[in-house]
Amino acid sequence: MPTAPTRRYAYETDGTEIYRRSFATIRAETDLSGFEPDTATVVVRMVHAAGDTGLAEVIEAGPGLVPAARGALRAGRPIFTDAFMLASGITRKRLPADNEVICTLRDPRTPDVAAAWGTTRSAAAVSLWGERLDGAVAVIGNAPTALFHLLELIADGGPRPAAIIGVPVGFIGAAESKRALAESDLGIPWLVVHGRRGGSALAAAAINALAHENELPA
């Protein structure tokens, strides 16, 4: 066993207490009044991942997001993601039906599709999700082009996921893609983080919260 270093700083070392106090702080400092209780649980997890209680001000969820996503996960539907970092952040033991997590960014067909269509590989990878997207949960945490492309595919009559988590990050197209999702008339439940903020950590936090119910401390 290694020798413990000399304790030079005063800090909490009890993991359970860190967990409890973290979520108590979030609930004390975050305005959750605009969210339904089940959605608030998801928002709290996302705030925790960001370390930013102000994040709740830019999170918006459409009607039925939580029951739609949780229903799909309980039914064993896959989770489609646009980035391997996001896929890696999803805690497999939380998933209720050993759900498959799929990212096609490294599919050998992706570069050719991207070149032929004049788009990004992230957007091209979405086109490879195929019919299995129907009734699945789609999670975009990195590329705005992937979210735009997903919306276009669905609008053209493609497979319809049960829910869409749209939190791509960045300065070009991120805010616009999320606004397009929130304002769409596709009839698919959704969640977004408006503006430039987003990313794989927030997307994974949302899925982990949706996958595991009633596990946050009061």
Disulfide bonds with the S-S distance in Angstrom:
none
